[in-house]
């Protein structure tokens, strides 16, 4: 059973992550910054317009695309 509630003021307005611990302790850094990641995401949607059409028309049945 799902019960919908009104949104809390300010809720979901911003999501952020502080990756300083993983960077400092493991030396990890993301391969993409926001701009390059966003550009790759937009390009993926442009390259996969048939998939997007299937989402919109309801014929998509949760098949995976891309790397397995």
PQR file of N, CA, C, O and H, with PARSE charges and radii, in Angstrom:
ATOM      1  N   UNK A   1       0.843  -1.161   0.000 -0.4000 1.5000
ATOM      2  CA  UNK A   1       0.000   0.000   0.000 -0.0000 2.0000
ATOM      3  C   UNK A   1       0.898   1.236   0.000  0.5500 1.7000
ATOM      4  O   UNK A   1       1.857   1.307   0.768 -0.5500 1.4000
ATOM      5  N   UNK A   2       0.603   2.164  -0.821 -0.4000 1.5000
ATOM      6  CA  UNK A   2       1.391   3.392  -0.920 -0.0000 2.0000
ATOM      7  C   UNK A   2       0.547   4.553  -0.410  0.5500 1.7000
ATOM      8  O   UNK A   2      -0.602   4.731  -0.811 -0.5500 1.4000
ATOM      9  H   UNK A   2      -0.176   2.107  -1.445  0.4000 1.0000
ATOM     10  N   UNK A   3       1.133   5.324   0.468 -0.4000 1.5000
ATOM     11  CA  UNK A   3       0.460   6.521   0.971 -0.0000 2.0000
ATOM     12  C   UNK A   3       1.285   7.723   0.557  0.5500 1.7000
ATOM     13  O   UNK A   3       2.457   7.828   0.919 -0.5500 1.4000
ATOM     14  H   UNK A   3       2.067   5.179   0.794  0.4000 1.0000
ATOM     15  N   UNK A   4       0.690   8.625  -0.194 -0.4000 1.5000
ATOM     16  CA  UNK A   4       1.377   9.827  -0.631 -0.0000 2.0000
ATOM     17  C   UNK A   4       1.247  10.896   0.452  0.5500 1.7000
ATOM     18  O   UNK A   4       0.180  11.069   1.042 -0.5500 1.4000
ATOM     19  H   UNK A   4      -0.262   8.540  -0.488  0.4000 1.0000
ATOM     20  N   UNK A   5       2.335  11.604   0.703 -0.4000 1.5000
ATOM     21  CA  UNK A   5       2.342  12.669   1.697 -0.0000 2.0000
ATOM     22  C   UNK A   5       2.809  13.956   1.022  0.5500 1.7000
ATOM     23  O   UNK A   5       3.463  13.920  -0.020 -0.5500 1.4000
ATOM     24  H   UNK A   5       3.202  11.463   0.223  0.4000 1.0000
ATOM     25  N   UNK A   6       2.473  15.067   1.617 -0.4000 1.5000
ATOM     26  CA  UNK A   6       2.943  16.333   1.056 -0.0000 2.0000
ATOM     27  C   UNK A   6       4.440  16.459   1.285  0.5500 1.7000
ATOM     28  O   UNK A   6       4.984  15.943   2.261 -0.5500 1.4000
ATOM     29  H   UNK A   6       1.941  15.095   2.464  0.4000 1.0000
ATOM     30  N   UNK A   7       5.073  17.137   0.387 -0.4000 1.5000
ATOM     31  CA  UNK A   7       6.527  17.309   0.472 -0.0000 2.0000
ATOM     32  C   UNK A   7       6.890  18.180   1.673  0.5500 1.7000
ATOM     33  O   UNK A   7       6.164  19.105   2.038 -0.5500 1.4000
ATOM     34  H   UNK A   7       4.631  17.556  -0.406  0.4000 1.0000
ATOM     35  N   UNK A   8       8.014  17.862   2.264 -0.4000 1.5000
ATOM     36  CA  UNK A   8       8.529  18.690   3.349 -0.0000 2.0000
ATOM     37  C   UNK A   8       9.222  19.903   2.740  0.5500 1.7000
ATOM     38  O   UNK A   8       9.913  19.770   1.730 -0.5500 1.4000
ATOM     39  H   UNK A   8       8.604  17.111   1.967  0.4000 1.0000
ATOM     40  N   UNK A   9       9.054  21.065   3.325 -0.4000 1.5000
ATOM     41  CA  UNK A   9       9.716  22.262   2.788 -0.0000 2.0000
ATOM     42  C   UNK A   9      11.240  22.065   2.712  0.5500 1.7000
ATOM     43  O   UNK A   9      11.875  21.669   3.689 -0.5500 1.4000
ATOM     44  H   UNK A   9       8.493  21.173   4.146  0.4000 1.0000
ATOM     45  N   UNK A  10      11.797  22.344   1.557 -0.4000 1.5000
ATOM     46  CA  UNK A  10      13.242  22.224   1.369 -0.0000 2.0000
ATOM     47  C   UNK A  10      13.725  20.822   1.069  0.5500 1.7000
ATOM     48  O   UNK A  10      14.897  20.628   0.747 -0.5500 1.4000
ATOM     49  H   UNK A  10      11.281  22.665   0.763  0.4000 1.0000
ATOM     50  N   UNK A  11      12.840  19.836   1.170 -0.4000 1.5000
ATOM     51  CA  UNK A  11      13.240  18.453   0.926 -0.0000 2.0000
ATOM     52  C   UNK A  11      13.509  18.243  -0.565  0.5500 1.7000
ATOM     53  O   UNK A  11      12.776  18.752  -1.413 -0.5500 1.4000
ATOM     54  H   UNK A  11      11.888  19.994   1.432  0.4000 1.0000
ATOM     55  N   UNK A  12      14.546  17.505  -0.867 -0.4000 1.5000
ATOM     56  CA  UNK A  12      14.922  17.168  -2.245 -0.0000 2.0000
ATOM     57  C   UNK A  12      15.313  18.374  -3.085  0.5500 1.7000
ATOM     58  O   UNK A  12      15.280  18.299  -4.313 -0.5500 1.4000
ATOM     59  H   UNK A  12      15.141  17.092  -0.178  0.4000 1.0000
ATOM     60  N   UNK A  13      15.675  19.464  -2.467 -0.4000 1.5000
ATOM     61  CA  UNK A  13      16.097  20.631  -3.232 -0.0000 2.0000
ATOM     62  C   UNK A  13      17.553  20.517  -3.681  0.5500 1.7000
ATOM     63  O   UNK A  13      17.949  21.121  -4.678 -0.5500 1.4000
ATOM     64  H   UNK A  13      15.701  19.525  -1.469  0.4000 1.0000
ATOM     65  N   UNK A  14      18.347  19.741  -2.943 -0.4000 1.5000
ATOM     66  CA  UNK A  14      19.752  19.629  -3.303 -0.0000 2.0000
ATOM     67  C   UNK A  14      20.298  18.311  -2.777  0.5500 1.7000
ATOM     68  O   UNK A  14      20.098  17.963  -1.613 -0.5500 1.4000
ATOM     69  H   UNK A  14      18.026  19.251  -2.134  0.4000 1.0000
ATOM     70  N   UNK A  15      20.980  17.591  -3.632 -0.4000 1.5000
ATOM     71  CA  UNK A  15      21.694  16.394  -3.224 -0.0000 2.0000
ATOM     72  C   UNK A  15      23.176  16.664  -3.480  0.5500 1.7000
ATOM     73  O   UNK A  15      23.541  17.185  -4.534 -0.5500 1.4000
ATOM     74  H   UNK A  15      21.142  17.873  -4.578  0.4000 1.0000
ATOM     75  N   UNK A  16      24.002  16.321  -2.547 -0.4000 1.5000
ATOM     76  CA  UNK A  16      25.438  16.537  -2.704 -0.0000 2.0000
ATOM     77  C   UNK A  16      26.183  15.407  -2.008  0.5500 1.7000
ATOM     78  O   UNK A  16      25.641  14.736  -1.131 -0.5500 1.4000
ATOM     79  H   UNK A  16      23.706  15.898  -1.691  0.4000 1.0000
ATOM     80  N   UNK A  17      27.415  15.211  -2.405 -0.4000 1.5000
ATOM     81  CA  UNK A  17      28.257  14.210  -1.771 -0.0000 2.0000
ATOM     82  C   UNK A  17      29.601  14.846  -1.453  0.5500 1.7000
ATOM     83  O   UNK A  17      30.140  15.626  -2.238 -0.5500 1.4000
ATOM     84  H   UNK A  17      27.856  15.757  -3.117  0.4000 1.0000
ATOM     85  N   UNK A  18      30.123  14.503  -0.306 -0.4000 1.5000
ATOM     86  CA  UNK A  18      31.463  14.945   0.074 -0.0000 2.0000
ATOM     87  C   UNK A  18      32.380  13.744  -0.111  0.5500 1.7000
ATOM     88  O   UNK A  18      32.364  12.815   0.697 -0.5500 1.4000
ATOM     89  H   UNK A  18      29.685  13.869   0.332  0.4000 1.0000
ATOM     90  N   UNK A  19      33.171  13.761  -1.163 -0.4000 1.5000
ATOM     91  CA  UNK A  19      34.035  12.624  -1.471 -0.0000 2.0000
ATOM     92  C   UNK A  19      35.439  12.780  -0.882  0.5500 1.7000
ATOM     93  O   UNK A  19      36.357  12.063  -1.277 -0.5500 1.4000
ATOM     94  H   UNK A  19      33.184  14.515  -1.819  0.4000 1.0000
ATOM     95  N   UNK A  20      35.610  13.708   0.058 -0.4000 1.5000
ATOM     96  CA  UNK A  20      36.951  13.960   0.591 -0.0000 2.0000
ATOM     97  C   UNK A  20      37.513  12.740   1.325  0.5500 1.7000
ATOM     98  O   UNK A  20      38.716  12.493   1.250 -0.5500 1.4000
ATOM     99  H   UNK A  20      34.863  14.291   0.379  0.4000 1.0000
ATOM    100  N   UNK A  21      36.685  11.977   2.025 -0.4000 1.5000
ATOM    101  CA  UNK A  21      37.196  10.816   2.769 -0.0000 2.0000
ATOM    102  C   UNK A  21      37.733   9.753   1.821  0.5500 1.7000
ATOM    103  O   UNK A  21      38.825   9.229   2.041 -0.5500 1.4000
ATOM    104  H   UNK A  21      35.707  12.178   2.086  0.4000 1.0000
ATOM    105  N   UNK A  22      36.991   9.426   0.776 -0.4000 1.5000
ATOM    106  CA  UNK A  22      37.468   8.414  -0.167 -0.0000 2.0000
ATOM    107  C   UNK A  22      38.685   8.924  -0.942  0.5500 1.7000
ATOM    108  O   UNK A  22      39.582   8.148  -1.272 -0.5500 1.4000
ATOM    109  H   UNK A  22      36.104   9.852   0.598  0.4000 1.0000
ATOM    110  N   UNK A  23      38.714  10.204  -1.227 -0.4000 1.5000
ATOM    111  CA  UNK A  23      39.873  10.796  -1.897 -0.0000 2.0000
ATOM    112  C   UNK A  23      41.094  10.741  -0.983  0.5500 1.7000
ATOM    113  O   UNK A  23      42.165  10.301  -1.401 -0.5500 1.4000
ATOM    114  H   UNK A  23      37.985  10.834  -0.959  0.4000 1.0000
ATOM    115  N   UNK A  24      40.934  11.191   0.274 -0.4000 1.5000
ATOM    116  CA  UNK A  24      42.064  11.271   1.197 -0.0000 2.0000
ATOM    117  C   UNK A  24      42.564   9.907   1.638  0.5500 1.7000
ATOM    118  O   UNK A  24      43.772   9.699   1.751 -0.5500 1.4000
ATOM    119  H   UNK A  24      40.064  11.548   0.613  0.4000 1.0000
ATOM    120  N   UNK A  25      41.644   8.967   1.890 -0.4000 1.5000
ATOM    121  CA  UNK A  25      42.051   7.667   2.424 -0.0000 2.0000
ATOM    122  C   UNK A  25      42.418   6.650   1.354  0.5500 1.7000
ATOM    123  O   UNK A  25      43.260   5.785   1.591 -0.5500 1.4000
ATOM    124  H   UNK A  25      40.663   9.136   1.798  0.4000 1.0000
ATOM    125  N   UNK A  26      41.798   6.738   0.175 -0.4000 1.5000
ATOM    126  CA  UNK A  26      42.051   5.756  -0.870 -0.0000 2.0000
ATOM    127  C   UNK A  26      42.669   6.343  -2.131  0.5500 1.7000
ATOM    128  O   UNK A  26      43.061   5.606  -3.035 -0.5500 1.4000
ATOM    129  H   UNK A  26      41.114   7.441  -0.018  0.4000 1.0000
ATOM    130  N   UNK A  27      42.757   7.668  -2.193 -0.4000 1.5000
ATOM    131  CA  UNK A  27      43.317   8.305  -3.376 -0.0000 2.0000
ATOM    132  C   UNK A  27      42.392   8.278  -4.578  0.5500 1.7000
ATOM    133  O   UNK A  27      42.834   8.469  -5.710 -0.5500 1.4000
ATOM    134  H   UNK A  27      42.439   8.267  -1.459  0.4000 1.0000
ATOM    135  N   UNK A  28      41.093   8.037  -4.335 -0.4000 1.5000
ATOM    136  CA  UNK A  28      40.125   7.954  -5.434 -0.0000 2.0000
ATOM    137  C   UNK A  28      39.669   9.333  -5.868  0.5500 1.7000
ATOM    138  O   UNK A  28      39.453  10.220  -5.042 -0.5500 1.4000
ATOM    139  H   UNK A  28      40.733   7.882  -3.415  0.4000 1.0000
ATOM    140  N   UNK A  29      39.525   9.502  -7.169 -0.4000 1.5000
ATOM    141  CA  UNK A  29      38.929  10.713  -7.724 -0.0000 2.0000
ATOM    142  C   UNK A  29      38.010  10.300  -8.856  0.5500 1.7000
ATOM    143  O   UNK A  29      38.309   9.340  -9.567 -0.5500 1.4000
ATOM    144  H   UNK A  29      39.700   8.781  -7.840  0.4000 1.0000
ATOM    145  N   UNK A  30      36.908  10.993  -9.040 -0.4000 1.5000
ATOM    146  CA  UNK A  30      36.009  10.636 -10.143 -0.0000 2.0000
ATOM    147  C   UNK A  30      36.681  10.876 -11.488  0.5500 1.7000
ATOM    148  O   UNK A  30      37.509  11.776 -11.635 -0.5500 1.4000
ATOM    149  H   UNK A  30      36.665  11.773  -8.463  0.4000 1.0000
ATOM    150  N   UNK A  31      36.314  10.064 -12.457 -0.4000 1.5000
ATOM    151  CA  UNK A  31      36.867  10.215 -13.801 -0.0000 2.0000
ATOM    152  C   UNK A  31      36.209  11.356 -14.566  0.5500 1.7000
ATOM    153  O   UNK A  31      36.787  11.903 -15.505 -0.5500 1.4000
ATOM    154  H   UNK A  31      35.642   9.334 -12.338  0.4000 1.0000
ATOM    155  N   UNK A  32      35.004  11.704 -14.158 -0.4000 1.5000
ATOM    156  CA  UNK A  32      34.243  12.737 -14.848 -0.0000 2.0000
ATOM    157  C   UNK A  32      33.922  13.882 -13.891  0.5500 1.7000
ATOM    158  O   UNK A  32      33.669  13.667 -12.706 -0.5500 1.4000
ATOM    159  H   UNK A  32      34.534  11.259 -13.395  0.4000 1.0000
ATOM    160  N   UNK A  33      33.937  15.093 -14.422 -0.4000 1.5000
ATOM    161  CA  UNK A  33      33.372  16.207 -13.659 -0.0000 2.0000
ATOM    162  C   UNK A  33      31.938  16.394 -14.150  0.5500 1.7000
ATOM    163  O   UNK A  33      31.494  15.684 -15.052 -0.5500 1.4000
ATOM    164  H   UNK A  33      34.142  15.268 -15.384  0.4000 1.0000
ATOM    165  N   UNK A  34      31.217  17.338 -13.567 -0.4000 1.5000
ATOM    166  CA  UNK A  34      29.811  17.507 -13.936 -0.0000 2.0000
ATOM    167  C   UNK A  34      29.638  17.769 -15.424  0.5500 1.7000
ATOM    168  O   UNK A  34      28.789  17.155 -16.070 -0.5500 1.4000
ATOM    169  H   UNK A  34      31.578  17.915 -12.834  0.4000 1.0000
ATOM    170  N   UNK A  35      30.437  18.674 -15.966 -0.4000 1.5000
ATOM    171  CA  UNK A  35      30.271  19.060 -17.371 -0.0000 2.0000
ATOM    172  C   UNK A  35      30.516  17.884 -18.316  0.5500 1.7000
ATOM    173  O   UNK A  35      29.734  17.667 -19.242 -0.5500 1.4000
ATOM    174  H   UNK A  35      31.126  19.172 -15.441  0.4000 1.0000
ATOM    175  N   UNK A  36      31.579  17.132 -18.098 -0.4000 1.5000
ATOM    176  CA  UNK A  36      31.856  16.017 -19.009 -0.0000 2.0000
ATOM    177  C   UNK A  36      30.842  14.888 -18.817  0.5500 1.7000
ATOM    178  O   UNK A  36      30.428  14.260 -19.791 -0.5500 1.4000
ATOM    179  H   UNK A  36      32.214  17.308 -17.346  0.4000 1.0000
ATOM    180  N   UNK A  37      30.446  14.630 -17.590 -0.4000 1.5000
ATOM    181  CA  UNK A  37      29.439  13.603 -17.334 -0.0000 2.0000
ATOM    182  C   UNK A  37      28.091  13.972 -17.924  0.5500 1.7000
ATOM    183  O   UNK A  37      27.407  13.125 -18.500 -0.5500 1.4000
ATOM    184  H   UNK A  37      30.783  15.141 -16.798  0.4000 1.0000
ATOM    185  N   UNK A  38      27.706  15.236 -17.781 -0.4000 1.5000
ATOM    186  CA  UNK A  38      26.440  15.692 -18.343 -0.0000 2.0000
ATOM    187  C   UNK A  38      26.464  15.587 -19.865  0.5500 1.7000
ATOM    188  O   UNK A  38      25.495  15.145 -20.483 -0.5500 1.4000
ATOM    189  H   UNK A  38      28.261  15.923 -17.314  0.4000 1.0000
ATOM    190  N   UNK A  39      27.574  15.996 -20.455 -0.4000 1.5000
ATOM    191  CA  UNK A  39      27.708  15.898 -21.914 -0.0000 2.0000
ATOM    192  C   UNK A  39      27.603  14.471 -22.402  0.5500 1.7000
ATOM    193  O   UNK A  39      26.955  14.212 -23.416 -0.5500 1.4000
ATOM    194  H   UNK A  39      28.361  16.355 -19.953  0.4000 1.0000
ATOM    195  N   UNK A  40      28.234  13.531 -21.695 -0.4000 1.5000
ATOM    196  CA  UNK A  40      28.155  12.120 -22.079 -0.0000 2.0000
ATOM    197  C   UNK A  40      26.741  11.574 -21.907  0.5500 1.7000
ATOM    198  O   UNK A  40      26.288  10.748 -22.700 -0.5500 1.4000
ATOM    199  H   UNK A  40      28.760  13.741 -20.871  0.4000 1.0000
ATOM    200  N   UNK A  41      26.043  12.037 -20.868 -0.4000 1.5000
ATOM    201  CA  UNK A  41      24.667  11.600 -20.654 -0.0000 2.0000
ATOM    202  C   UNK A  41      23.768  12.083 -21.789  0.5500 1.7000
ATOM    203  O   UNK A  41      22.980  11.306 -22.329 -0.5500 1.4000
ATOM    204  H   UNK A  41      26.411  12.708 -20.224  0.4000 1.0000
ATOM    205  N   UNK A  42      23.879  13.349 -22.151 -0.4000 1.5000
ATOM    206  CA  UNK A  42      23.087  13.888 -23.253 -0.0000 2.0000
ATOM    207  C   UNK A  42      23.402  13.140 -24.543  0.5500 1.7000
ATOM    208  O   UNK A  42      22.493  12.804 -25.302 -0.5500 1.4000
ATOM    209  H   UNK A  42      24.519  13.980 -21.712  0.4000 1.0000
ATOM    210  N   UNK A  43      24.681  12.877 -24.798 -0.4000 1.5000
ATOM    211  CA  UNK A  43      25.062  12.158 -26.015 -0.0000 2.0000
ATOM    212  C   UNK A  43      24.476  10.753 -26.025  0.5500 1.7000
ATOM    213  O   UNK A  43      24.055  10.268 -27.075 -0.5500 1.4000
ATOM    214  H   UNK A  43      25.420  13.149 -24.182  0.4000 1.0000
ATOM    215  N   UNK A  44      24.444  10.087 -24.860 -0.4000 1.5000
ATOM    216  CA  UNK A  44      23.861   8.744 -24.793 -0.0000 2.0000
ATOM    217  C   UNK A  44      22.392   8.780 -25.202  0.5500 1.7000
ATOM    218  O   UNK A  44      21.937   7.934 -25.972 -0.5500 1.4000
ATOM    219  H   UNK A  44      24.786  10.481 -24.007  0.4000 1.0000
ATOM    220  N   UNK A  45      21.656   9.755 -24.688 -0.4000 1.5000
ATOM    221  CA  UNK A  45      20.248   9.861 -25.063 -0.0000 2.0000
ATOM    222  C   UNK A  45      20.083  10.162 -26.544  0.5500 1.7000
ATOM    223  O   UNK A  45      19.161   9.645 -27.175 -0.5500 1.4000
ATOM    224  H   UNK A  45      22.025  10.442 -24.062  0.4000 1.0000
ATOM    225  N   UNK A  46      20.950  10.982 -27.111 -0.4000 1.5000
ATOM    226  CA  UNK A  46      20.896  11.262 -28.548 -0.0000 2.0000
ATOM    227  C   UNK A  46      21.200  10.005 -29.363  0.5500 1.7000
ATOM    228  O   UNK A  46      20.589   9.769 -30.406 -0.5500 1.4000
ATOM    229  H   UNK A  46      21.699  11.403 -26.599  0.4000 1.0000
ATOM    230  N   UNK A  47      22.143   9.207 -28.881 -0.4000 1.5000
ATOM    231  CA  UNK A  47      22.524   7.980 -29.578 -0.0000 2.0000
ATOM    232  C   UNK A  47      21.509   6.853 -29.399  0.5500 1.7000
ATOM    233  O   UNK A  47      21.550   5.875 -30.145 -0.5500 1.4000
ATOM    234  H   UNK A  47      22.639   9.398 -28.034  0.4000 1.0000
ATOM    235  N   UNK A  48      20.610   6.963 -28.440 -0.4000 1.5000
ATOM    236  CA  UNK A  48      19.655   5.894 -28.111 -0.0000 2.0000
ATOM    237  C   UNK A  48      18.215   6.403 -28.142  0.5500 1.7000
ATOM    238  O   UNK A  48      17.422   6.099 -27.251 -0.5500 1.4000
ATOM    239  H   UNK A  48      20.577   7.758 -27.834  0.4000 1.0000
ATOM    240  N   UNK A  49      17.888   7.171 -29.166 -0.4000 1.5000
ATOM    241  CA  UNK A  49      16.545   7.746 -29.261 -0.0000 2.0000
ATOM    242  C   UNK A  49      15.454   6.695 -29.425  0.5500 1.7000
ATOM    243  O   UNK A  49      14.319   6.908 -28.997 -0.5500 1.4000
ATOM    244  H   UNK A  49      18.532   7.418 -29.890  0.4000 1.0000
ATOM    245  N   UNK A  50      15.784   5.571 -30.038 -0.4000 1.5000
ATOM    246  CA  UNK A  50      14.782   4.507 -30.185 -0.0000 2.0000
ATOM    247  C   UNK A  50      14.366   3.991 -28.801  0.5500 1.7000
ATOM    248  O   UNK A  50      13.184   3.738 -28.564 -0.5500 1.4000
ATOM    249  H   UNK A  50      16.706   5.398 -30.386  0.4000 1.0000
ATOM    250  N   UNK A  51      15.322   3.836 -27.900 -0.4000 1.5000
ATOM    251  CA  UNK A  51      15.022   3.409 -26.529 -0.0000 2.0000
ATOM    252  C   UNK A  51      14.127   4.436 -25.838  0.5500 1.7000
ATOM    253  O   UNK A  51      13.161   4.075 -25.165 -0.5500 1.4000
ATOM    254  H   UNK A  51      16.281   4.041 -28.093  0.4000 1.0000
ATOM    255  N   UNK A  52      14.457   5.719 -26.010 -0.4000 1.5000
ATOM    256  CA  UNK A  52      13.660   6.778 -25.400 -0.0000 2.0000
ATOM    257  C   UNK A  52      12.225   6.743 -25.925  0.5500 1.7000
ATOM    258  O   UNK A  52      11.280   6.910 -25.154 -0.5500 1.4000
ATOM    259  H   UNK A  52      15.241   6.012 -26.556  0.4000 1.0000
ATOM    260  N   UNK A  53      12.059   6.527 -27.232 -0.4000 1.5000
ATOM    261  CA  UNK A  53      10.714   6.437 -27.806 -0.0000 2.0000
ATOM    262  C   UNK A  53       9.937   5.282 -27.188  0.5500 1.7000
ATOM    263  O   UNK A  53       8.741   5.409 -26.925 -0.5500 1.4000
ATOM    264  H   UNK A  53      12.827   6.391 -27.857  0.4000 1.0000
ATOM    265  N   UNK A  54      10.610   4.155 -26.954 -0.4000 1.5000
ATOM    266  CA  UNK A  54       9.940   2.995 -26.361 -0.0000 2.0000
ATOM    267  C   UNK A  54       9.546   3.258 -24.913  0.5500 1.7000
ATOM    268  O   UNK A  54       8.523   2.752 -24.451 -0.5500 1.4000
ATOM    269  H   UNK A  54      11.581   4.053 -27.168  0.4000 1.0000
ATOM    270  N   UNK A  55      10.333   4.033 -24.199 -0.4000 1.5000
ATOM    271  CA  UNK A  55       9.950   4.427 -22.832 -0.0000 2.0000
ATOM    272  C   UNK A  55       8.659   5.241 -22.896  0.5500 1.7000
ATOM    273  O   UNK A  55       7.714   4.988 -22.149 -0.5500 1.4000
ATOM    274  H   UNK A  55      11.164   4.444 -24.574  0.4000 1.0000
ATOM    275  N   UNK A  56       8.634   6.210 -23.789 -0.4000 1.5000
ATOM    276  CA  UNK A  56       7.491   7.117 -23.880 -0.0000 2.0000
ATOM    277  C   UNK A  56       6.222   6.440 -24.385  0.5500 1.7000
ATOM    278  O   UNK A  56       5.122   6.805 -23.970 -0.5500 1.4000
ATOM    279  H   UNK A  56       9.401   6.416 -24.396  0.4000 1.0000
ATOM    280  N   UNK A  57       6.361   5.452 -25.281 -0.4000 1.5000
ATOM    281  CA  UNK A  57       5.145   4.811 -25.798 -0.0000 2.0000
ATOM    282  C   UNK A  57       4.722   3.593 -24.972  0.5500 1.7000
ATOM    283  O   UNK A  57       3.696   2.976 -25.259 -0.5500 1.4000
ATOM    284  H   UNK A  57       7.255   5.156 -25.618  0.4000 1.0000
ATOM    285  N   UNK A  58       5.506   3.249 -23.954 -0.4000 1.5000
ATOM    286  CA  UNK A  58       5.129   2.160 -23.051 -0.0000 2.0000
ATOM    287  C   UNK A  58       5.548   0.772 -23.490  0.5500 1.7000
ATOM    288  O   UNK A  58       5.221  -0.205 -22.816 -0.5500 1.4000
ATOM    289  H   UNK A  58       6.339   3.751 -23.721  0.4000 1.0000
ATOM    290  N   UNK A  59       6.270   0.653 -24.610 -0.4000 1.5000
ATOM    291  CA  UNK A  59       6.645  -0.678 -25.092 -0.0000 2.0000
ATOM    292  C   UNK A  59       7.941  -1.209 -24.469  0.5500 1.7000
ATOM    293  O   UNK A  59       8.258  -2.386 -24.638 -0.5500 1.4000
ATOM    294  H   UNK A  59       6.536   1.447 -25.157  0.4000 1.0000
ATOM    295  N   UNK A  60       8.679  -0.387 -23.770 -0.4000 1.5000
ATOM    296  CA  UNK A  60       9.920  -0.832 -23.117 -0.0000 2.0000
ATOM    297  C   UNK A  60       9.585  -1.789 -21.990  0.5500 1.7000
ATOM    298  O   UNK A  60       8.718  -1.501 -21.165 -0.5500 1.4000
ATOM    299  H   UNK A  60       8.421   0.569 -23.632  0.4000 1.0000
ATOM    300  N   UNK A  61      10.270  -2.935 -21.947 -0.4000 1.5000
ATOM    301  CA  UNK A  61       9.999  -3.969 -20.951 -0.0000 2.0000
ATOM    302  C   UNK A  61      11.231  -4.274 -20.093  0.5500 1.7000
ATOM    303  O   UNK A  61      11.487  -5.433 -19.768 -0.5500 1.4000
ATOM    304  H   UNK A  61      10.975  -3.169 -22.617  0.4000 1.0000
ATOM    305  N   UNK A  62      11.982  -3.255 -19.733 -0.4000 1.5000
ATOM    306  CA  UNK A  62      13.123  -3.345 -18.812 -0.0000 2.0000
ATOM    307  C   UNK A  62      14.325  -4.093 -19.373  0.5500 1.7000
ATOM    308  O   UNK A  62      15.129  -4.619 -18.604 -0.5500 1.4000
ATOM    309  H   UNK A  62      11.774  -2.313 -19.997  0.4000 1.0000
ATOM    310  N   UNK A  63      14.467  -4.152 -20.700 -0.4000 1.5000
ATOM    311  CA  UNK A  63      15.665  -4.770 -21.267 -0.0000 2.0000
ATOM    312  C   UNK A  63      16.850  -3.847 -21.038  0.5500 1.7000
ATOM    313  O   UNK A  63      16.701  -2.626 -21.033 -0.5500 1.4000
ATOM    314  H   UNK A  63      13.814  -3.725 -21.325  0.4000 1.0000
ATOM    315  N   UNK A  64      18.016  -4.424 -20.852 -0.4000 1.5000
ATOM    316  CA  UNK A  64      19.222  -3.603 -20.668 -0.0000 2.0000
ATOM    317  C   UNK A  64      19.812  -3.236 -22.006  0.5500 1.7000
ATOM    318  O   UNK A  64      19.724  -3.995 -22.972 -0.5500 1.4000
ATOM    319  H   UNK A  64      18.138  -5.417 -20.856  0.4000 1.0000
ATOM    320  N   UNK A  65      20.420  -2.055 -22.054 -0.4000 1.5000
ATOM    321  CA  UNK A  65      21.156  -1.612 -23.227 -0.0000 2.0000
ATOM    322  C   UNK A  65      22.601  -1.369 -22.812  0.5500 1.7000
ATOM    323  O   UNK A  65      22.891  -1.161 -21.634 -0.5500 1.4000
ATOM    324  H   UNK A  65      20.491  -1.439 -21.270  0.4000 1.0000
ATOM    325  N   UNK A  66      23.492  -1.396 -23.772 -0.4000 1.5000
ATOM    326  CA  UNK A  66      24.883  -1.041 -23.481 -0.0000 2.0000
ATOM    327  C   UNK A  66      25.658  -2.191 -22.861  0.5500 1.7000
ATOM    328  O   UNK A  66      25.357  -3.360 -23.102 -0.5500 1.4000
ATOM    329  H   UNK A  66      23.258  -1.565 -24.729  0.4000 1.0000
ATOM    330  N   UNK A  67      26.653  -1.850 -22.065 -0.4000 1.5000
ATOM    331  CA  UNK A  67      27.530  -2.841 -21.459 -0.0000 2.0000
ATOM    332  C   UNK A  67      26.775  -3.724 -20.489  0.5500 1.7000
ATOM    333  O   UNK A  67      25.963  -3.245 -19.697 -0.5500 1.4000
ATOM    334  H   UNK A  67      26.898  -0.900 -21.870  0.4000 1.0000
ATOM    335  N   UNK A  68      27.042  -4.993 -20.554 -0.4000 1.5000
ATOM    336  CA  UNK A  68      26.372  -5.943 -19.651 -0.0000 2.0000
ATOM    337  C   UNK A  68      27.070  -6.013 -18.311  0.5500 1.7000
ATOM    338  O   UNK A  68      26.643  -6.760 -17.431 -0.5500 1.4000
ATOM    339  H   UNK A  68      27.702  -5.382 -21.197  0.4000 1.0000
TER
END
